[in-house]
Amino acid sequence: MLFYMLFFLGIISLWWHWRARDRIKVPNLTGKYIFITGCDTGFGNRAAKIFDKKGFRVFASCLTETGAKELKAVTSKQLQTVLLDVRDSDSVKNVAAWVKAEVQSEGLWGLVNNAGIMGTSAPTDWLDIEHFRDPIEVNLIGLINVTISMLPLIKKAKGRIVNVSSVGGRLAFSGGGYFPSKFGVEGFNDSLRRDMKAFGVKVCCIQPGLFKTALTNPAQIMKEKEVIWNKLPLDIKKQYGEDYFQKDAAKKEKLSKICLNKDISPVVQCMEHALTSLHPRTHYVVGQDAKLFWNPLSRMPAAIQDFLLLRNRVELAASHIK
């Protein structure tokens, strides 16, 4: 009995120590430079506003002039916006050179790789290579390119790199380029974290569940899927069944209502912790759906994953053909 009490007290002590360690902040961060990609909407937009209020000198990259103007209108003069398409290598190089001139010898304290797109989400046999290319170019190749270009400035400041991945980087539950791109982000993040440890640069990965942003708009996702469905050859439509699309849309709508997190602030709070904590976490799993379902499921045997995920799919007409 005494052994179990001591064991329990030991667990409590370790947990308390971890919590106390988790709260320790890096001192004197006011005025430090951070660069955030994908600030037109969503996580990046909210993060740029909050970090600006907290005294960081924010470089907020936007894809569109409209996004940049709207962000600049509601932030301080200290925040600077810049147009950046992470798919364009020349654009990335030019922005990196501009940031270098701005930060000079101080370097860049934080890089938040947030820019991303969903791309088309549909069964693999509906798609061609172009449906895979865009998400991989933005979510993975663009992220790597921005990181490599900013890396000398981050090493100079012994700063932080925060890569926004997804629970979709641990578990693929639909076809398309989004999930391969996020699995790639996870691999790049792990190797980068180990490579940068000797330089005092900390690398963190945020894995959000399903959050209500422009990226995960269910109506837009289904609209793009419907465009592909309408162009499919008759033999593939026959394999899936003529009423497949309507049934699939109903299931996805039901799943969205159950899993979708409406408040995006927890993701930004994780970004803040990764940038300001003396001991940032390696991975941040964010969202009730991610913590209670997707993340635990990703650690289970493939047979269990397949059983649970396939239960949410529409039965195909072809499955009735003997």
C-alpha positions as CSV (number, residue, x, y, z in Angstrom):
1,M,0.0,0.0,0.0
2,L,2.8,2.4,0.9
3,F,4.5,1.6,-2.5
4,Y,1.3,2.7,-4.4
5,M,1.0,5.9,-2.3
6,L,4.6,6.8,-3.0
7,F,4.2,6.0,-6.7
8,F,1.1,8.2,-6.9
9,L,2.8,11.0,-5.1
10,G,5.7,10.7,-7.4
11,I,3.5,11.1,-10.4
12,I,1.8,14.1,-8.9
13,S,5.2,15.7,-8.2
14,L,6.4,15.2,-11.7
15,W,3.2,16.6,-13.1
16,W,3.4,19.7,-10.8
17,H,7.1,20.2,-11.8
18,W,6.2,19.9,-15.5
19,R,3.4,22.5,-15.1
20,A,5.6,24.9,-13.2
21,R,8.3,24.5,-15.9
22,D,5.8,25.0,-18.6
23,R,4.8,28.5,-17.3
24,I,8.4,30.0,-17.2
25,K,8.6,32.7,-19.8
26,V,11.6,34.1,-21.7
27,P,12.4,37.5,-20.3
28,N,12.7,40.7,-22.4
29,L,10.8,39.7,-25.5
30,T,9.2,43.1,-26.1
31,G,10.3,44.5,-29.4
32,K,11.6,41.2,-30.8
33,Y,10.9,40.5,-34.5
34,I,8.6,37.7,-35.6
35,F,7.5,36.7,-39.1
36,I,4.1,35.1,-39.7
37,T,2.9,33.7,-43.1
38,G,-0.7,33.4,-44.2
39,C,-2.1,36.5,-42.3
40,D,-5.1,37.3,-44.6
41,T,-7.5,35.3,-42.5
42,G,-7.7,32.6,-39.8
43,F,-5.0,31.7,-37.4
44,G,-2.3,33.9,-39.0
45,N,-4.6,37.0,-39.0
46,R,-5.6,36.5,-35.3
47,A,-1.9,35.8,-34.3
48,A,-0.6,39.0,-36.1
49,K,-3.1,41.2,-34.2
50,I,-2.5,39.6,-30.8
51,F,1.3,39.6,-31.1
52,D,1.3,43.2,-32.2
53,K,-0.7,44.1,-29.1
54,K,1.8,42.2,-26.9
55,G,4.7,44.3,-28.2
56,F,6.3,42.1,-30.8
57,R,7.5,43.7,-34.0
58,V,5.4,41.7,-36.4
59,F,6.1,41.1,-40.1
60,A,2.8,39.7,-41.4
61,S,2.8,38.2,-44.9
62,C,-0.4,38.2,-46.8
63,L,-1.3,36.6,-50.2
64,T,-3.6,39.5,-51.2
65,E,-3.4,43.3,-51.1
66,T,-6.9,43.3,-49.6
67,G,-5.8,41.1,-46.7
68,A,-2.8,43.2,-46.1
69,K,-4.7,46.5,-46.1
70,E,-7.4,45.2,-43.8
71,L,-4.9,43.9,-41.3
72,K,-2.8,47.1,-41.4
73,A,-6.0,49.1,-40.7
74,V,-6.6,47.4,-37.3
75,T,-3.0,47.1,-36.0
76,S,-0.3,49.5,-34.8
77,K,2.2,51.3,-36.9
78,Q,4.9,48.8,-35.7
79,L,3.3,45.9,-37.6
80,Q,4.4,45.7,-41.2
81,T,2.7,43.7,-43.9
82,V,4.3,42.3,-47.0
83,L,2.8,40.4,-49.9
84,L,4.1,36.9,-50.2
85,D,3.1,33.8,-52.3
86,V,5.1,31.0,-50.7
87,R,4.9,29.1,-54.0
88,D,7.0,31.7,-55.7
89,S,10.8,31.2,-54.9
90,D,11.7,34.7,-56.1
91,S,9.0,36.2,-53.9
92,V,10.4,34.2,-50.9
93,K,14.0,35.4,-51.6
94,N,13.0,39.0,-51.9
95,V,11.0,39.0,-48.7
96,A,13.8,37.2,-46.8
97,A,16.2,39.9,-48.0
98,W,13.8,42.6,-46.9
99,V,13.4,41.0,-43.4
100,K,17.2,40.8,-43.2
101,A,17.6,44.5,-43.8
102,E,14.9,45.2,-41.2
103,V,16.3,43.1,-38.4
104,Q,20.0,43.7,-39.1
105,S,22.2,42.3,-36.4
106,E,19.4,41.4,-34.0
107,G,18.1,38.5,-36.1
108,L,14.6,37.1,-36.2
109,W,13.2,35.8,-32.9
110,G,10.2,33.9,-34.4
111,L,9.0,32.3,-37.6
112,V,5.5,31.1,-37.7
113,N,4.8,29.0,-40.8
114,N,1.0,29.3,-40.9
115,A,0.2,29.7,-44.6
116,G,-1.8,26.8,-46.0
117,I,-4.6,25.6,-48.2
118,M,-6.9,22.6,-48.1
119,G,-7.1,21.9,-51.8
120,T,-9.6,19.4,-53.2
121,S,-10.7,16.7,-50.8
122,A,-12.1,13.7,-52.6
123,P,-11.5,9.9,-53.3
124,T,-8.2,9.4,-54.9
125,D,-9.6,7.8,-58.1
126,W,-11.5,11.0,-58.8
127,L,-8.4,13.1,-58.9
128,D,-5.5,13.9,-61.2
129,I,-1.9,15.1,-60.2
130,E,-2.9,18.8,-60.3
131,H,-5.3,18.2,-57.4
132,F,-2.3,17.0,-55.3
133,R,0.2,19.6,-56.5
134,D,-1.2,22.9,-55.0
135,P,-1.5,21.7,-51.4
136,I,1.9,20.2,-51.5
137,E,3.5,23.3,-53.1
138,V,1.9,25.6,-50.5
139,N,1.8,23.6,-47.3
140,L,5.1,21.7,-47.7
141,I,7.4,23.1,-50.3
142,G,6.5,26.7,-49.5
143,L,7.0,26.1,-45.8
144,I,10.4,24.6,-46.4
145,N,11.4,27.4,-48.7
146,V,10.4,30.1,-46.3
147,T,12.2,28.3,-43.4
148,I,15.5,27.8,-45.3
149,S,15.4,31.5,-46.4
150,M,14.9,32.8,-42.9
151,L,17.1,30.2,-41.1
152,P,20.3,32.3,-40.9
153,L,18.3,35.2,-39.2
154,I,16.7,32.8,-36.7
155,K,20.0,31.1,-35.9
156,K,21.5,34.6,-35.2
157,A,18.7,35.3,-32.7
158,K,18.7,31.8,-31.3
159,G,15.0,32.0,-31.9
160,R,12.0,29.9,-32.5
161,I,10.4,28.2,-35.5
162,V,6.7,27.3,-35.2
163,N,5.3,25.0,-37.9
164,V,1.5,24.8,-38.2
165,S,0.7,21.2,-39.2
166,S,-2.6,19.4,-38.5
167,V,-4.0,16.2,-37.0
168,G,-4.1,15.4,-40.7
169,G,-0.3,15.1,-40.5
170,R,-0.9,12.1,-38.2
171,L,-4.0,10.5,-39.7
172,A,-5.2,10.7,-43.3
173,F,-9.0,10.5,-43.4
174,S,-9.7,11.7,-47.0
175,G,-8.1,11.7,-50.4
176,G,-6.2,14.6,-51.9
177,G,-3.0,16.5,-51.5
178,Y,-3.7,18.0,-48.0
179,F,-2.8,15.0,-46.0
180,P,0.4,14.1,-47.8
181,S,1.5,17.7,-47.5
182,K,0.9,17.7,-43.7
183,F,2.7,14.3,-43.2
184,G,5.6,15.9,-45.0
185,V,5.5,18.9,-42.6
186,E,5.7,16.5,-39.7
187,G,8.8,14.9,-41.2
188,F,10.5,18.2,-42.0
189,N,9.7,19.5,-38.5
190,D,11.3,16.5,-36.8
191,S,14.5,16.6,-38.8
192,L,14.7,20.4,-38.5
193,R,14.2,20.3,-34.7
194,R,17.2,17.9,-34.3
195,D,19.4,19.8,-36.7
196,M,18.8,23.2,-35.0
197,K,19.2,21.9,-31.4
198,A,23.0,22.6,-31.4
199,F,22.4,26.2,-32.5
200,G,19.9,27.0,-29.6
201,V,17.0,27.2,-32.0
202,K,13.8,25.6,-30.8
203,V,11.4,24.1,-33.3
204,C,7.8,23.4,-32.5
205,C,4.8,21.8,-34.3
206,I,1.2,22.8,-33.8
207,Q,-1.4,20.1,-34.7
208,P,-4.9,21.7,-34.8
209,G,-8.0,19.6,-35.2
210,L,-10.9,20.9,-37.2
211,F,-11.3,24.6,-36.6
212,K,-13.8,27.0,-38.2
213,T,-11.6,29.0,-40.7
214,A,-11.7,29.8,-44.4
215,L,-9.5,26.7,-44.9
216,T,-12.1,24.3,-43.5
217,N,-15.3,25.8,-44.9
218,P,-17.5,22.7,-45.3
219,A,-19.7,24.4,-48.0
220,Q,-16.7,25.3,-50.1
221,I,-15.1,21.9,-49.7
222,M,-18.3,20.2,-50.9
223,K,-18.7,22.7,-53.7
224,E,-15.2,21.8,-55.1
225,K,-16.0,18.1,-54.6
226,E,-19.3,18.5,-56.5
227,V,-17.4,20.1,-59.5
228,I,-15.2,17.0,-59.8
229,W,-18.2,14.7,-59.3
230,N,-20.1,16.3,-62.2
231,K,-17.1,15.7,-64.5
232,L,-16.5,12.1,-63.5
233,P,-16.8,9.3,-66.2
234,L,-20.1,7.4,-66.0
235,D,-18.3,4.2,-65.1
236,I,-16.8,5.7,-61.9
237,K,-20.2,7.3,-61.0
238,K,-21.8,3.9,-61.4
239,Q,-19.1,2.3,-59.1
240,Y,-19.9,4.9,-56.4
241,G,-23.7,5.1,-57.0
242,E,-25.7,8.0,-58.4
243,D,-26.8,9.1,-54.9
244,Y,-23.3,8.9,-53.5
245,F,-22.6,12.6,-53.5
246,Q,-25.7,13.6,-51.6
247,K,-25.2,10.9,-49.0
248,D,-21.6,11.8,-48.6
249,A,-22.4,15.5,-48.2
250,A,-24.9,14.7,-45.4
251,K,-22.3,12.6,-43.5
252,K,-19.7,15.3,-43.8
253,E,-22.1,17.9,-42.6
254,K,-22.9,15.7,-39.6
255,L,-19.2,15.2,-38.8
256,S,-18.5,18.9,-39.1
257,K,-21.2,19.7,-36.5
258,I,-19.7,17.2,-34.1
259,C,-16.0,18.0,-34.6
260,L,-15.7,21.6,-35.7
261,N,-14.1,24.0,-33.1
262,K,-15.5,27.5,-33.5
263,D,-13.1,29.4,-31.3
264,I,-9.6,29.6,-33.0
265,S,-7.9,31.3,-30.0
266,P,-6.5,28.1,-28.6
267,V,-4.3,27.7,-31.7
268,V,-3.0,31.2,-31.3
269,Q,-2.3,30.6,-27.6
270,C,-0.2,27.6,-28.6
271,M,1.7,29.8,-31.0
272,E,2.3,32.3,-28.2
273,H,3.5,29.6,-25.8
274,A,5.9,28.3,-28.4
275,L,7.4,31.8,-29.0
276,T,7.5,32.9,-25.4
277,S,8.0,29.9,-23.1
278,L,11.5,29.1,-21.9
279,H,10.7,25.4,-22.4
280,P,8.3,25.2,-25.4
281,R,6.6,21.9,-26.2
282,T,7.7,19.8,-29.1
283,H,4.1,19.3,-30.2
284,Y,0.9,21.1,-29.5
285,V,-2.3,19.1,-30.1
286,V,-5.1,21.7,-30.2
287,G,-8.9,21.2,-30.2
288,Q,-11.2,18.9,-28.3
289,D,-11.7,16.7,-31.4
290,A,-7.9,16.4,-31.8
291,K,-7.3,15.6,-28.2
292,L,-10.2,13.2,-27.6
293,F,-10.4,11.4,-31.0
294,W,-8.0,12.1,-33.8
295,N,-4.7,12.1,-31.8
296,P,-5.6,8.9,-29.8
297,L,-6.8,7.2,-33.0
298,S,-3.6,8.0,-34.8
299,R,-1.7,5.9,-32.2
300,M,-3.9,2.9,-32.6
301,P,-3.4,-0.1,-34.9
302,A,-4.3,0.5,-38.5
303,A,-7.1,-2.1,-38.3
304,I,-8.8,0.0,-35.7
305,Q,-8.2,3.3,-37.6
306,D,-9.7,1.8,-40.7
307,F,-12.7,0.4,-38.9
308,L,-13.6,3.7,-37.3
309,L,-12.9,5.9,-40.3
310,L,-14.7,3.7,-42.8
311,R,-17.8,3.8,-40.7
312,N,-18.2,7.4,-41.6
313,R,-18.1,6.7,-45.3
314,V,-21.0,6.0,-47.7
315,E,-21.3,2.4,-48.8
316,L,-20.4,2.2,-52.5
317,A,-22.7,0.8,-55.2
318,A,-19.7,-1.4,-56.3
319,S,-19.6,-3.1,-52.9
320,H,-23.0,-4.8,-53.8
321,I,-21.7,-6.2,-57.1
322,K,-20.8,-9.9,-56.7
